Amino acid sequence: MKYDAEVKISLKKGMLNPEASTTQRALALLGYEVEGTATIKIIKFTLEEENEKLAMEEVDDMCQRLLCNPVIHDYEINITPSDA
Amino acid sequence: MKYDAEVKISLKKGMLNPEASTTQRALALLGYEVEGTATIKIIKFTLEEENEKLAMEEVDDMCQRLLCNPVIHDYEINITPSDA
């Protein structure tokens, strides 16, 4: 069975996010006053697995080993059966 | 009134995404077979505006002028009233 996985990676609270602060400063220079800017990355892919639970475990494994840095990142995994 | 804005930026269909293909190759090297890898970026912030429609227009403006490159990116804006 094929599953669509979506991994949402954000920086842990308190971590500096230079990309977000640069964006906020650049917006201010253009006259847009915004606050609390944050960035999130999503990685999406499709994988073959027997059931949803195993798919979730496999993706969690990928996050721990490659996709995320558990020291600085929080992550959230979403698994849905693939339409294809 | 304060609004939370979320801008979801993805590459247009057909654009090469070296970050995604590198991720997919690295996962394969670790023994995880996945396909159709894609990446999406989300930028979140809070802004002050009179109503939701004006907030949407202002954020769309920011996308056109700074946040996105309309030649290569698709974007999707989500505005919700801020809890704070």
Backbone of each chain as nested JSON, in Angstrom:
{
  "chains": [
    {"id": "A", "residues": [
      {"number": 1, "name": "MET", "atoms": {"N": [0.843, -1.205, 0.0], "CA": [0.0, 0.0, 0.0], "C": [0.878, 1.255, 0.0]}},
      {"number": 2, "name": "LYS", "atoms": {"N": [0.468, 2.23, -0.803], "CA": [1.258, 3.467, -0.871], "C": [0.691, 4.539, 0.055]}},
      {"number": 3, "name": "TYR", "atoms": {"N": [1.613, 5.249, 0.692], "CA": [1.207, 6.325, 1.584], "C": [1.924, 7.628, 1.222]}},
      {"number": 4, "name": "ASP", "atoms": {"N": [1.204, 8.733, 1.351], "CA": [1.816, 10.05, 1.218], "C": [2.262, 10.504, 2.592]}},
      {"number": 5, "name": "ALA", "atoms": {"N": [3.517, 10.869, 2.705], "CA": [4.021, 11.353, 3.988], "C": [4.342, 12.835, 3.878]}},
      {"number": 6, "name": "GLU", "atoms": {"N": [4.035, 13.559, 4.93], "CA": [4.344, 14.984, 4.975], "C": [5.051, 15.25, 6.299]}},
      {"number": 7, "name": "VAL", "atoms": {"N": [6.276, 15.722, 6.244], "CA": [7.035, 16.005, 7.458], "C": [7.178, 17.522, 7.59]}},
      {"number": 8, "name": "LYS", "atoms": {"N": [6.687, 18.044, 8.707], "CA": [6.684, 19.487, 8.945], "C": [7.799, 19.792, 9.94]}},
      {"number": 9, "name": "ILE", "atoms": {"N": [8.814, 20.501, 9.507], "CA": [9.983, 20.734, 10.354], "C": [10.076, 22.193, 10.758]}},
      {"number": 10, "name": "SER", "atoms": {"N": [10.076, 22.448, 12.049], "CA": [10.222, 23.834, 12.508], "C": [11.333, 23.91, 13.54]}},
      {"number": 11, "name": "LEU", "atoms": {"N": [11.815, 25.107, 13.774], "CA": [12.853, 25.272, 14.786], "C": [12.224, 25.248, 16.171]}},
      {"number": 12, "name": "LYS", "atoms": {"N": [12.912, 24.661, 17.122], "CA": [12.422, 24.653, 18.499], "C": [12.304, 26.079, 19.015]}},
      {"number": 13, "name": "LYS", "atoms": {"N": [11.398, 26.258, 19.95], "CA": [11.201, 27.561, 20.572], "C": [12.511, 28.07, 21.165]}},
      {"number": 14, "name": "GLY", "atoms": {"N": [12.825, 29.316, 20.913], "CA": [14.026, 29.879, 21.489], "C": [15.224, 29.817, 20.566]}},
      {"number": 15, "name": "MET", "atoms": {"N": [15.137, 29.006, 19.504], "CA": [16.235, 28.957, 18.532], "C": [16.178, 30.212, 17.668]}},
      {"number": 16, "name": "LEU", "atoms": {"N": [17.347, 30.769, 17.364], "CA": [17.391, 31.916, 16.468], "C": [17.053, 31.457, 15.052]}},
      {"number": 17, "name": "ASN", "atoms": {"N": [16.319, 32.289, 14.31], "CA": [15.981, 31.968, 12.929], "C": [16.362, 33.16, 12.044]}},
      {"number": 18, "name": "PRO", "atoms": {"N": [17.609, 33.173, 11.573], "CA": [18.096, 34.321, 10.798], "C": [17.289, 34.53, 9.516]}},
      {"number": 19, "name": "GLU", "atoms": {"N": [16.815, 33.453, 8.909], "CA": [16.026, 33.581, 7.686], "C": [14.749, 34.382, 7.97]}},
      {"number": 20, "name": "ALA", "atoms": {"N": [14.083, 34.014, 9.078], "CA": [12.848, 34.709, 9.424], "C": [13.111, 36.164, 9.786]}},
      {"number": 21, "name": "SER", "atoms": {"N": [14.185, 36.422, 10.548], "CA": [14.393, 37.82, 10.949], "C": [14.827, 38.674, 9.773]}},
      {"number": 22, "name": "THR", "atoms": {"N": [15.574, 38.094, 8.833], "CA": [15.94, 38.842, 7.626], "C": [14.695, 39.157, 6.8]}},
      {"number": 23, "name": "THR", "atoms": {"N": [13.805, 38.171, 6.676], "CA": [12.559, 38.389, 5.939], "C": [11.763, 39.519, 6.571]}},
      {"number": 24, "name": "GLN", "atoms": {"N": [11.651, 39.479, 7.896], "CA": [10.878, 40.503, 8.59], "C": [11.492, 41.892, 8.395]}},
      {"number": 25, "name": "ARG", "atoms": {"N": [12.822, 41.971, 8.418], "CA": [13.495, 43.257, 8.22], "C": [13.283, 43.751, 6.801]}},
      {"number": 26, "name": "ALA", "atoms": {"N": [13.37, 42.831, 5.836], "CA": [13.177, 43.221, 4.435], "C": [11.749, 43.702, 4.197]}},
      {"number": 27, "name": "LEU", "atoms": {"N": [10.781, 43.038, 4.828], "CA": [9.391, 43.489, 4.705], "C": [9.235, 44.891, 5.295]}},
      {"number": 28, "name": "ALA", "atoms": {"N": [9.902, 45.136, 6.429], "CA": [9.825, 46.45, 7.068], "C": [10.396, 47.53, 6.153]}},
      {"number": 29, "name": "LEU", "atoms": {"N": [11.484, 47.201, 5.455], "CA": [12.093, 48.168, 4.534], "C": [11.131, 48.519, 3.397]}},
      {"number": 30, "name": "LEU", "atoms": {"N": [10.268, 47.586, 3.037], "CA": [9.281, 47.839, 1.988], "C": [8.006, 48.473, 2.558]}},
      {"number": 31, "name": "GLY", "atoms": {"N": [7.995, 48.702, 3.887], "CA": [6.849, 49.38, 4.477], "C": [5.798, 48.459, 5.068]}},
      {"number": 32, "name": "TYR", "atoms": {"N": [6.085, 47.155, 5.142], "CA": [5.118, 46.23, 5.742], "C": [5.535, 45.903, 7.164]}},
      {"number": 33, "name": "GLU", "atoms": {"N": [4.697, 46.301, 8.132], "CA": [5.043, 46.034, 9.522], "C": [4.437, 44.701, 9.962]}},
      {"number": 34, "name": "VAL", "atoms": {"N": [5.267, 43.689, 10.093], "CA": [4.767, 42.405, 10.579], "C": [5.594, 41.984, 11.788]}},
      {"number": 35, "name": "GLU", "atoms": {"N": [5.086, 41.034, 12.564], "CA": [5.834, 40.573, 13.728], "C": [5.729, 39.065, 13.884]}},
      {"number": 36, "name": "GLY", "atoms": {"N": [6.603, 38.521, 14.706], "CA": [6.566, 37.083, 14.981], "C": [6.802, 36.212, 13.769]}},
      {"number": 37, "name": "THR", "atoms": {"N": [7.688, 36.663, 12.879], "CA": [7.934, 35.891, 11.663], "C": [8.627, 34.558, 11.97]}},
      {"number": 38, "name": "ALA", "atoms": {"N": [8.146, 33.502, 11.371], "CA": [8.748, 32.18, 11.549], "C": [8.724, 31.443, 10.215]}},
      {"number": 39, "name": "THR", "atoms": {"N": [9.641, 30.505, 10.054], "CA": [9.624, 29.696, 8.831], "C": [9.498, 28.216, 9.201]}},
      {"number": 40, "name": "ILE", "atoms": {"N": [8.839, 27.496, 8.328], "CA": [8.628, 26.059, 8.523], "C": [8.961, 25.379, 7.211]}},
      {"number": 41, "name": "LYS", "atoms": {"N": [9.577, 24.207, 7.282], "CA": [9.831, 23.475, 6.044], "C": [9.003, 22.207, 6.013]}},
      {"number": 42, "name": "ILE", "atoms": {"N": [8.449, 21.924, 4.839], "CA": [7.707, 20.684, 4.679], "C": [8.403, 19.817, 3.637]}},
      {"number": 43, "name": "ILE", "atoms": {"N": [8.623, 18.559, 3.964], "CA": [9.145, 17.604, 2.985], "C": [8.053, 16.569, 2.738]}},
      {"number": 44, "name": "LYS", "atoms": {"N": [7.693, 16.404, 1.476], "CA": [6.639, 15.453, 1.124], "C": [7.192, 14.348, 0.247]}},
      {"number": 45, "name": "PHE", "atoms": {"N": [6.715, 13.138, 0.438], "CA": [7.093, 12.047, -0.466], "C": [6.092, 10.912, -0.336]}},
      {"number": 46, "name": "THR", "atoms": {"N": [6.248, 9.933, -1.206], "CA": [5.367, 8.772, -1.194], "C": [6.194, 7.544, -0.848]}},
      {"number": 47, "name": "LEU", "atoms": {"N": [5.671, 6.672, -0.022], "CA": [6.408, 5.446, 0.293], "C": [5.469, 4.248, 0.298]}},
      {"number": 48, "name": "GLU", "atoms": {"N": [6.076, 3.09, 0.122], "CA": [5.325, 1.837, 0.094], "C": [5.489, 1.182, 1.457]}},
      {"number": 49, "name": "GLU", "atoms": {"N": [4.367, 0.838, 2.121], "CA": [4.47, 0.181, 3.425], "C": [3.207, -0.639, 3.658]}},
      {"number": 50, "name": "GLU", "atoms": {"N": [3.286, -1.609, 4.561], "CA": [2.133, -2.495, 4.771], "C": [0.913, -1.782, 5.347]}},
      {"number": 51, "name": "ASN", "atoms": {"N": [1.147, -0.985, 6.381], "CA": [0.022, -0.257, 6.971], "C": [0.48, 1.109, 7.482]}},
      {"number": 52, "name": "GLU", "atoms": {"N": [-0.486, 1.896, 7.917], "CA": [-0.222, 3.272, 8.297], "C": [0.748, 3.371, 9.474]}},
      {"number": 53, "name": "LYS", "atoms": {"N": [0.606, 2.426, 10.43], "CA": [1.452, 2.45, 11.619], "C": [2.925, 2.23, 11.23]}},
      {"number": 54, "name": "LEU", "atoms": {"N": [3.169, 1.247, 10.359], "CA": [4.541, 0.975, 9.925], "C": [5.098, 2.147, 9.122]}},
      {"number": 55, "name": "ALA", "atoms": {"N": [4.245, 2.76, 8.295], "CA": [4.684, 3.914, 7.509], "C": [5.118, 5.029, 8.452]}},
      {"number": 56, "name": "MET", "atoms": {"N": [4.301, 5.274, 9.474], "CA": [4.614, 6.314, 10.459], "C": [5.952, 6.034, 11.134]}},
      {"number": 57, "name": "GLU", "atoms": {"N": [6.178, 4.771, 11.52], "CA": [7.435, 4.405, 12.182], "C": [8.632, 4.609, 11.261]}},
      {"number": 58, "name": "GLU", "atoms": {"N": [8.45, 4.228, 9.987], "CA": [9.555, 4.365, 9.042], "C": [9.906, 5.84, 8.832]}},
      {"number": 59, "name": "VAL", "atoms": {"N": [8.867, 6.682, 8.691], "CA": [9.128, 8.109, 8.462], "C": [9.749, 8.746, 9.713]}},
      {"number": 60, "name": "ASP", "atoms": {"N": [9.301, 8.298, 10.89], "CA": [9.886, 8.817, 12.124], "C": [11.378, 8.484, 12.177]}},
      {"number": 61, "name": "ASP", "atoms": {"N": [11.703, 7.271, 11.738], "CA": [13.085, 6.825, 11.632], "C": [13.902, 7.73, 10.696]}},
      {"number": 62, "name": "MET", "atoms": {"N": [13.316, 8.036, 9.534], "CA": [13.997, 8.924, 8.572], "C": [14.258, 10.293, 9.199]}},
      {"number": 63, "name": "CYS", "atoms": {"N": [13.275, 10.78, 9.966], "CA": [13.435, 12.091, 10.604], "C": [14.602, 12.071, 11.567]}},
      {"number": 64, "name": "GLN", "atoms": {"N": [14.659, 11.02, 12.396], "CA": [15.725, 10.907, 13.388], "C": [17.098, 10.783, 12.73]}},
      {"number": 65, "name": "ARG", "atoms": {"N": [17.153, 10.02, 11.628], "CA": [18.45, 9.725, 11.027], "C": [18.916, 10.764, 10.028]}},
      {"number": 66, "name": "LEU", "atoms": {"N": [17.985, 11.416, 9.324], "CA": [18.425, 12.31, 8.254], "C": [17.692, 13.648, 8.166]}},
      {"number": 67, "name": "LEU", "atoms": {"N": [16.358, 13.595, 8.187], "CA": [15.605, 14.801, 7.817], "C": [15.686, 15.92, 8.856]}},
      {"number": 68, "name": "CYS", "atoms": {"N": [15.743, 15.549, 10.123], "CA": [15.719, 16.576, 11.165], "C": [16.946, 16.474, 12.054]}},
      {"number": 69, "name": "ASN", "atoms": {"N": [17.22, 17.568, 12.719], "CA": [18.215, 17.573, 13.772], "C": [17.452, 17.724, 15.091]}},
      {"number": 70, "name": "PRO", "atoms": {"N": [17.326, 16.62, 15.85], "CA": [16.46, 16.649, 17.035], "C": [16.912, 17.658, 18.095]}},
      {"number": 71, "name": "VAL", "atoms": {"N": [18.157, 18.121, 17.981], "CA": [18.646, 19.11, 18.946], "C": [17.966, 20.46, 18.714]}},
      {"number": 72, "name": "ILE", "atoms": {"N": [17.756, 20.814, 17.453], "CA": [17.207, 22.144, 17.17], "C": [15.814, 22.13, 16.532]}},
      {"number": 73, "name": "HIS", "atoms": {"N": [15.393, 20.984, 16.019], "CA": [14.113, 20.95, 15.293], "C": [12.995, 20.228, 16.043]}},
      {"number": 74, "name": "ASP", "atoms": {"N": [11.788, 20.735, 15.852], "CA": [10.581, 19.978, 16.18], "C": [10.038, 19.448, 14.873]}},
      {"number": 75, "name": "TYR", "atoms": {"N": [9.479, 18.247, 14.889], "CA": [8.854, 17.778, 13.649], "C": [7.535, 17.093, 13.907]}},
      {"number": 76, "name": "GLU", "atoms": {"N": [6.736, 17.069, 12.854], "CA": [5.368, 16.574, 12.933], "C": [5.15, 15.774, 11.653]}},
      {"number": 77, "name": "ILE", "atoms": {"N": [4.677, 14.537, 11.804], "CA": [4.528, 13.675, 10.626], "C": [3.052, 13.443, 10.334]}},
      {"number": 78, "name": "ASN", "atoms": {"N": [2.702, 13.52, 9.067], "CA": [1.342, 13.269, 8.63], "C": [1.35, 12.181, 7.567]}},
      {"number": 79, "name": "ILE", "atoms": {"N": [0.653, 11.095, 7.816], "CA": [0.612, 10.006, 6.834], "C": [-0.819, 9.864, 6.312]}},
      {"number": 80, "name": "THR", "atoms": {"N": [-0.979, 9.865, 4.999], "CA": [-2.306, 9.625, 4.43], "C": [-2.184, 8.599, 3.305]}},
      {"number": 81, "name": "PRO", "atoms": {"N": [-3.179, 7.742, 3.135], "CA": [-3.149, 6.792, 2.027], "C": [-3.047, 7.561, 0.712]}},
      {"number": 82, "name": "SER", "atoms": {"N": [-2.19, 7.088, -0.18], "CA": [-1.984, 7.785, -1.45], "C": [-3.135, 7.506, -2.41]}},
      {"number": 83, "name": "ASP", "atoms": {"N": [-3.536, 8.538, -3.158], "CA": [-4.614, 8.367, -4.148], "C": [-4.143, 7.506, -5.309]}},
      {"number": 84, "name": "ALA", "atoms": {"N": [-2.873, 7.709, -5.664], "CA": [-2.361, 7.067, -6.876], "C": [-2.388, 5.539, -6.756]}}
    ]},
    {"id": "B", "residues": [
      {"number": 1, "name": "MET", "atoms": {"N": [-7.157, 45.24, 14.176], "CA": [-7.318, 43.803, 14.403], "C": [-6.073, 43.054, 13.911]}},
      {"number": 2, "name": "LYS", "atoms": {"N": [-5.646, 42.081, 14.704], "CA": [-4.444, 41.33, 14.314], "C": [-4.801, 40.036, 13.594]}},
      {"number": 3, "name": "TYR", "atoms": {"N": [-4.021, 39.735, 12.582], "CA": [-4.247, 38.504, 11.836], "C": [-2.959, 37.687, 11.732]}},
      {"number": 4, "name": "ASP", "atoms": {"N": [-3.109, 36.372, 11.808], "CA": [-1.983, 35.476, 11.535], "C": [-2.002, 35.127, 10.054]}},
      {"number": 5, "name": "ALA", "atoms": {"N": [-0.878, 35.329, 9.402], "CA": [-0.787, 34.993, 7.987], "C": [0.161, 33.817, 7.809]}},
      {"number": 6, "name": "GLU", "atoms": {"N": [-0.198, 32.922, 6.902], "CA": [0.658, 31.782, 6.596], "C": [0.79, 31.721, 5.076]}},
      {"number": 7, "name": "VAL", "atoms": {"N": [2.016, 31.834, 4.587], "CA": [2.247, 31.785, 3.143], "C": [2.959, 30.479, 2.816]}},
      {"number": 8, "name": "LYS", "atoms": {"N": [2.335, 29.677, 1.957], "CA": [2.867, 28.365, 1.598], "C": [3.479, 28.487, 0.207]}},
      {"number": 9, "name": "ILE", "atoms": {"N": [4.788, 28.331, 0.109], "CA": [5.479, 28.558, -1.157], "C": [6.02, 27.243, -1.703]}},
      {"number": 10, "name": "SER", "atoms": {"N": [5.601, 26.882, -2.894], "CA": [6.135, 25.669, -3.514], "C": [6.639, 25.992, -4.916]}},
      {"number": 11, "name": "LEU", "atoms": {"N": [7.447, 25.105, -5.446], "CA": [7.937, 25.304, -6.812], "C": [6.85, 24.916, -7.802]}},
      {"number": 12, "name": "LYS", "atoms": {"N": [6.759, 25.657, -8.882], "CA": [5.797, 25.318, -9.928], "C": [6.101, 23.938, -10.483]}},
      {"number": 13, "name": "LYS", "atoms": {"N": [5.061, 23.288, -10.985], "CA": [5.207, 21.976, -11.596], "C": [6.251, 22.036, -12.717]}},
      {"number": 14, "name": "GLY", "atoms": {"N": [7.142, 21.073, -12.753], "CA": [8.125, 21.033, -13.826], "C": [9.447, 21.694, -13.465]}},
      {"number": 15, "name": "MET", "atoms": {"N": [9.462, 22.497, -12.369], "CA": [10.716, 23.11, -11.946], "C": [11.572, 22.046, -11.26]}},
      {"number": 16, "name": "LEU", "atoms": {"N": [12.868, 22.087, -11.52], "CA": [13.775, 21.17, -10.827], "C": [13.887, 21.563, -9.365]}},
      {"number": 17, "name": "ASN", "atoms": {"N": [13.958, 20.582, -8.483], "CA": [14.118, 20.854, -7.057], "C": [15.295, 20.043, -6.526]}},
      {"number": 18, "name": "PRO", "atoms": {"N": [16.503, 20.625, -6.605], "CA": [17.716, 19.887, -6.214], "C": [17.687, 19.477, -4.746]}},
      {"number": 19, "name": "GLU", "atoms": {"N": [17.076, 20.291, -3.894], "CA": [17.0, 19.958, -2.471], "C": [16.205, 18.659, -2.285]}},
      {"number": 20, "name": "ALA", "atoms": {"N": [15.069, 18.584, -2.981], "CA": [14.229, 17.386, -2.865], "C": [14.932, 16.157, -3.44]}},
      {"number": 21, "name": "SER", "atoms": {"N": [15.599, 16.331, -4.593], "CA": [16.203, 15.133, -5.183], "C": [17.412, 14.68, -4.373]}},
      {"number": 22, "name": "THR", "atoms": {"N": [18.126, 15.614, -3.767], "CA": [19.245, 15.227, -2.898], "C": [18.725, 14.485, -1.673]}},
      {"number": 23, "name": "THR", "atoms": {"N": [17.64, 14.989, -1.098], "CA": [17.032, 14.326, 0.06], "C": [16.627, 12.901, -0.296]}},
      {"number": 24, "name": "GLN", "atoms": {"N": [15.993, 12.758, -1.46], "CA": [15.525, 11.429, -1.88], "C": [16.703, 10.472, -2.08]}},
      {"number": 25, "name": "ARG", "atoms": {"N": [17.792, 10.984, -2.67], "CA": [18.972, 10.152, -2.887], "C": [19.604, 9.758, -1.56]}},
      {"number": 26, "name": "ALA", "atoms": {"N": [19.658, 10.707, -0.626], "CA": [20.253, 10.422, 0.682], "C": [19.419, 9.391, 1.432]}},
      {"number": 27, "name": "LEU", "atoms": {"N": [18.09, 9.496, 1.319], "CA": [17.217, 8.499, 1.959], "C": [17.465, 7.12, 1.349]}},
      {"number": 28, "name": "ALA", "atoms": {"N": [17.649, 7.084, 0.029], "CA": [17.899, 5.807, -0.652], "C": [19.198, 5.179, -0.156]}},
      {"number": 29, "name": "LEU", "atoms": {"N": [20.221, 6.028, 0.057], "CA": [21.508, 5.525, 0.554], "C": [21.355, 4.896, 1.935]}},
      {"number": 30, "name": "LEU", "atoms": {"N": [20.389, 5.4, 2.714], "CA": [20.142, 4.835, 4.044], "C": [19.175, 3.662, 3.991]}},
      {"number": 31, "name": "GLY", "atoms": {"N": [18.718, 3.323, 2.778], "CA": [17.852, 2.163, 2.639], "C": [16.366, 2.461, 2.627]}},
      {"number": 32, "name": "TYR", "atoms": {"N": [15.989, 3.735, 2.575], "CA": [14.575, 4.086, 2.521], "C": [14.185, 4.418, 1.087]}},
      {"number": 33, "name": "GLU", "atoms": {"N": [13.296, 3.595, 0.516], "CA": [12.877, 3.858, -0.86], "C": [11.64, 4.73, -0.874]}},
      {"number": 34, "name": "VAL", "atoms": {"N": [11.798, 5.984, -1.256], "CA": [10.636, 6.867, -1.359], "C": [10.615, 7.475, -2.756]}},
      {"number": 35, "name": "GLU", "atoms": {"N": [9.486, 8.034, -3.151], "CA": [9.408, 8.655, -4.474], "C": [8.601, 9.942, -4.415]}},
      {"number": 36, "name": "GLY", "atoms": {"N": [8.726, 10.735, -5.477], "CA": [7.951, 11.979, -5.583], "C": [8.256, 12.978, -4.493]}},
      {"number": 37, "name": "THR", "atoms": {"N": [9.534, 13.048, -4.071], "CA": [9.883, 13.964, -2.995], "C": [9.735, 15.427, -3.432]}},
      {"number": 38, "name": "ALA", "atoms": {"N": [9.133, 16.224, -2.585], "CA": [8.981, 17.657, -2.86], "C": [9.182, 18.44, -1.58]}},
      {"number": 39, "name": "THR", "atoms": {"N": [9.568, 19.69, -1.71], "CA": [9.704, 20.529, -0.519], "C": [8.802, 21.757, -0.651]}},
      {"number": 40, "name": "ILE", "atoms": {"N": [8.324, 22.205, 0.477], "CA": [7.457, 23.38, 0.526], "C": [7.963, 24.261, 1.652]}},
      {"number": 41, "name": "LYS", "atoms": {"N": [7.909, 25.57, 1.455], "CA": [8.319, 26.462, 2.537], "C": [7.116, 27.239, 3.037]}},
      {"number": 42, "name": "ILE", "atoms": {"N": [7.027, 27.375, 4.346], "CA": [5.951, 28.176, 4.917], "C": [6.562, 29.35, 5.674]}},
      {"number": 43, "name": "ILE", "atoms": {"N": [6.06, 30.535, 5.412], "CA": [6.462, 31.72, 6.181], "C": [5.239, 32.192, 6.95]}},
      {"number": 44, "name": "LYS", "atoms": {"N": [5.393, 32.311, 8.267], "CA": [4.278, 32.743, 9.117], "C": [4.599, 34.066, 9.775]}},
      {"number": 45, "name": "PHE", "atoms": {"N": [3.611, 34.916, 9.914], "CA": [3.805, 36.138, 10.698], "C": [2.461, 36.71, 11.104]}},
      {"number": 46, "name": "THR", "atoms": {"N": [2.516, 37.74, 11.932], "CA": [1.298, 38.396, 12.395], "C": [1.292, 39.816, 11.861]}},
      {"number": 47, "name": "LEU", "atoms": {"N": [0.14, 40.288, 11.409], "CA": [0.073, 41.68, 10.954], "C": [-1.204, 42.336, 11.442]}},
      {"number": 48, "name": "GLU", "atoms": {"N": [-1.167, 43.654, 11.471], "CA": [-2.293, 44.456, 11.939], "C": [-3.016, 44.983, 10.708]}},
      {"number": 49, "name": "GLU", "atoms": {"N": [-4.307, 44.715, 10.596], "CA": [-5.054, 45.237, 9.436], "C": [-6.518, 45.396, 9.828]}},
      {"number": 50, "name": "GLU", "atoms": {"N": [-7.252, 46.222, 9.077], "CA": [-8.653, 46.497, 9.435], "C": [-9.552, 45.267, 9.343]}},
      {"number": 51, "name": "ASN", "atoms": {"N": [-9.43, 44.55, 8.232], "CA": [-10.263, 43.35, 8.088], "C": [-9.508, 42.271, 7.303]}},
      {"number": 52, "name": "GLU", "atoms": {"N": [-10.121, 41.11, 7.224], "CA": [-9.461, 39.954, 6.632], "C": [-9.127, 40.175, 5.15]}},
      {"number": 53, "name": "LYS", "atoms": {"N": [-10.033, 40.843, 4.438], "CA": [-9.838, 41.077, 3.015], "C": [-8.593, 41.952, 2.785]}},
      {"number": 54, "name": "LEU", "atoms": {"N": [-8.481, 43.034, 3.574], "CA": [-7.316, 43.92, 3.434], "C": [-6.032, 43.191, 3.805]}},
      {"number": 55, "name": "ALA", "atoms": {"N": [-6.111, 42.353, 4.849], "CA": [-4.925, 41.583, 5.264], "C": [-4.487, 40.674, 4.123]}},
      {"number": 56, "name": "MET", "atoms": {"N": [-5.447, 39.997, 3.507], "CA": [-5.155, 39.11, 2.374], "C": [-4.475, 39.886, 1.24]}},
      {"number": 57, "name": "GLU", "atoms": {"N": [-5.014, 41.065, 0.924], "CA": [-4.437, 41.882, -0.148], "C": [-3.003, 42.304, 0.183]}},
      {"number": 58, "name": "GLU", "atoms": {"N": [-2.804, 42.701, 1.447], "CA": [-1.467, 43.145, 1.845], "C": [-0.454, 41.991, 1.745]}},
      {"number": 59, "name": "VAL", "atoms": {"N": [-0.854, 40.809, 2.206], "CA": [0.065, 39.67, 2.165], "C": [0.331, 39.25, 0.709]}},
      {"number": 60, "name": "ASP", "atoms": {"N": [-0.71, 39.323, -0.127], "CA": [-0.515, 39.0, -1.542], "C": [0.516, 39.948, -2.159]}},
      {"number": 61, "name": "ASP", "atoms": {"N": [0.416, 41.221, -1.79], "CA": [1.377, 42.234, -2.209], "C": [2.811, 41.869, -1.79]}},
      {"number": 62, "name": "MET", "atoms": {"N": [2.95, 41.454, -0.525], "CA": [4.275, 41.049, -0.013], "C": [4.827, 39.884, -0.825]}},
      {"number": 63, "name": "CYS", "atoms": {"N": [3.947, 38.94, -1.165], "CA": [4.374, 37.778, -1.942], "C": [4.913, 38.217, -3.293]}},
      {"number": 64, "name": "GLN", "atoms": {"N": [4.156, 39.082, -3.964], "CA": [4.549, 39.547, -5.29], "C": [5.868, 40.323, -5.236]}},
      {"number": 65, "name": "ARG", "atoms": {"N": [6.037, 41.135, -4.177], "CA": [7.187, 42.024, -4.132], "C": [8.428, 41.4, -3.514]}},
      {"number": 66, "name": "LEU", "atoms": {"N": [8.243, 40.47, -2.571], "CA": [9.432, 39.98, -1.865], "C": [9.468, 38.472, -1.609]}},
      {"number": 67, "name": "LEU", "atoms": {"N": [8.368, 37.934, -1.093], "CA": [8.437, 36.569, -0.568], "C": [8.564, 35.491, -1.643]}},
      {"number": 68, "name": "CYS", "atoms": {"N": [7.924, 35.721, -2.792], "CA": [7.931, 34.69, -3.826], "C": [8.519, 35.227, -5.12]}},
      {"number": 69, "name": "ASN", "atoms": {"N": [8.938, 34.305, -5.953], "CA": [9.302, 34.626, -7.314], "C": [8.212, 34.021, -8.209]}},
      {"number": 70, "name": "PRO", "atoms": {"N": [7.321, 34.884, -8.726], "CA": [6.154, 34.372, -9.453], "C": [6.525, 33.559, -10.696]}},
      {"number": 71, "name": "VAL", "atoms": {"N": [7.759, 33.701, -11.148], "CA": [8.181, 32.934, -12.321], "C": [8.327, 31.439, -11.977]}},
      {"number": 72, "name": "ILE", "atoms": {"N": [8.826, 31.168, -10.775], "CA": [9.088, 29.762, -10.43], "C": [8.232, 29.221, -9.275]}},
      {"number": 73, "name": "HIS", "atoms": {"N": [7.603, 30.131, -8.526], "CA": [6.861, 29.669, -7.345], "C": [5.341, 29.75, -7.496]}},
      {"number": 74, "name": "ASP", "atoms": {"N": [4.661, 28.791, -6.887], "CA": [3.236, 28.92, -6.617], "C": [3.102, 29.287, -5.148]}},
      {"number": 75, "name": "TYR", "atoms": {"N": [2.126, 30.108, -4.812], "CA": [1.928, 30.374, -3.386], "C": [0.464, 30.38, -3.011]}},
      {"number": 76, "name": "GLU", "atoms": {"N": [0.245, 30.17, -1.722], "CA": [-1.093, 30.016, -1.192], "C": [-1.096, 30.764, 0.134]}},
      {"number": 77, "name": "ILE", "atoms": {"N": [-2.07, 31.646, 0.316], "CA": [-2.087, 32.473, 1.533], "C": [-3.248, 32.065, 2.419]}},
      {"number": 78, "name": "ASN", "atoms": {"N": [-2.98, 31.987, 3.705], "CA": [-4.005, 31.662, 4.686], "C": [-4.032, 32.738, 5.754]}},
      {"number": 79, "name": "ILE", "atoms": {"N": [-5.168, 33.374, 5.931], "CA": [-5.27, 34.426, 6.946], "C": [-6.258, 33.983, 8.013]}},
      {"number": 80, "name": "THR", "atoms": {"N": [-5.852, 34.05, 9.28], "CA": [-6.796, 33.748, 10.357], "C": [-6.671, 34.823, 11.436]}},
      {"number": 81, "name": "PRO", "atoms": {"N": [-7.785, 35.155, 12.081], "CA": [-7.718, 36.13, 13.167], "C": [-6.752, 35.625, 14.239]}},
      {"number": 82, "name": "SER", "atoms": {"N": [-5.909, 36.503, 14.738], "CA": [-4.915, 36.103, 15.735], "C": [-5.564, 35.945, 17.1]}},
      {"number": 83, "name": "ASP", "atoms": {"N": [-5.124, 34.923, 17.843], "CA": [-5.657, 34.72, 19.197], "C": [-5.175, 35.802, 20.143]}},
      {"number": 84, "name": "ALA", "atoms": {"N": [-3.945, 36.22, 19.91], "CA": [-3.312, 37.163, 20.862], "C": [-4.05, 38.497, 20.908]}}
    ]}
  ]
}
